[in-house]
Amino acid sequence: QVQLVESGGGLVPSGGSLRLSCAVSGFVFSSYDMAWFRQAPGKEREFVAYIPRSILTYYADSVKGRFTISRDNAKNTVYLRMNSLKAEDTAVYYCAAARGPTVIRNPHEYDYWGQGTQVTVSS
């Protein structure tokens, strides 16, 4: 019953932009903190961005100033706007939900996950 459905991934040239969306159902969206993680081939899953039940946001150093996380509780959707994309941003991007995480960059603290969407930055 719980679903996190991602969309917006694809192929983009270096310097380009994409916006990922994650539509949530099956739990009370406004009661959960949301985050984005990514995983490149041969590498471990890494934290990208986090937005709790407040206006605060947190970003990995590698994406700070380029990516923006936001949420629309009326639509049960979390977004990740990605600008100035680089080849090293190429990865499968995952949406995740957690209730009261202690260490927000630890993927094991998240209760629900999306299926992942591929982002490929050319060159």
N, C-alpha and C positions, 0 to 999 in steps of 0.2 A: 504493500500500500504506500509506503514511503517512496517518493520519487524526487530526484534531482536531475532535471533534464537540461543539458547544456547545448548551446548553439553559438554560432558566430565564428568558429574556427575556419581555417583555410590557409591558402597560399598567399603570401604578401611579399613584396620586395623590401629590401633593407631601407629603413627610414619611413616605412609606411605605418599604417594604423589599422587596428581591429578593435571591435568591441564584442566581448564574450558575454553571454547571458546564461543564467541558471535559474530555471523555473522550478519552484519547490511546491510539493504537495504531500499530505499525509502527516504533517505535524504542525505545531503552532510556530509559524515562521518568525513572528515578532519576539518569541521567547528564546531564540537561538542566536548565537554568534555565528558569523559566516566567514569563510576564508577561501582563498584560491591557493592551490599548490600546483607544481608542475614537475614533470619527470621526463628527462631526455634519455635516449637509448644508452644503456650501460651505466646510468647514473641513478643515485637514490632520489626519491621524491623530496623536493625542496619547497619550503614556504615561499609564497609570493606576496600575499596581501591579506589583511584581516580587517573586519568591521564588526564591532560588537553592537549591543543594543543601546547605542549612543552615537554621538557625532564623531567620536574618535576613530581614527584609522591608523593602521600600522603597515609598514612595507619593508620588504627585504632591501638591503642596501643596493643590490644589483638592479632594482627596478624603480627605486625612489626618484621622483621627479619625472618619470616617464609613464608610469601606470597609475590609474585611479580606480579604487574600488568604491562602489556605492550600492545602496539597496533601496528598493521600493516596497515597503510593507503592504501597501494596498494591492500590489500585483504579485506578492510572494516571489519576488525576483531579486537576485543579486547580480551585479554587473562588474566587469573588469574592462576598463578602457585602456588600451595599450597604444602608446604613441612612440615614435622614433625607434621602431623595432630593429633589433640586431639579429645576426645569425645565431648568436648564443641564446636567444629567446626561443629558438625552435624546441618544442617539447609537446607532450600531451598535457593539457591543462585540466585540472580537476577542481570542481566545486565541493566544498565540505561544510558541514554544520556541526556545532558543538554547543553544549550547555555548560557554562561555567568552566572553560578551560583554564588551567593554571599556567601552562607553557604554550603559548599560542602557535609557535612554530613546530610543535611536536605533532605529527600526523596521527599518532596513537591516541590523542585526546579528542578526536573528532568522531562523532557518532554515525553520521550519514555522509555518503559520498556519491557524487555523480559518476557517470560512465567514462568521462574524459573526452576531450575534444582536441584534435590535432591542430597545432599552429606551426606552420612552416614558413620561415623567413629565408628567402632565396639569397644565394651567394654565401 
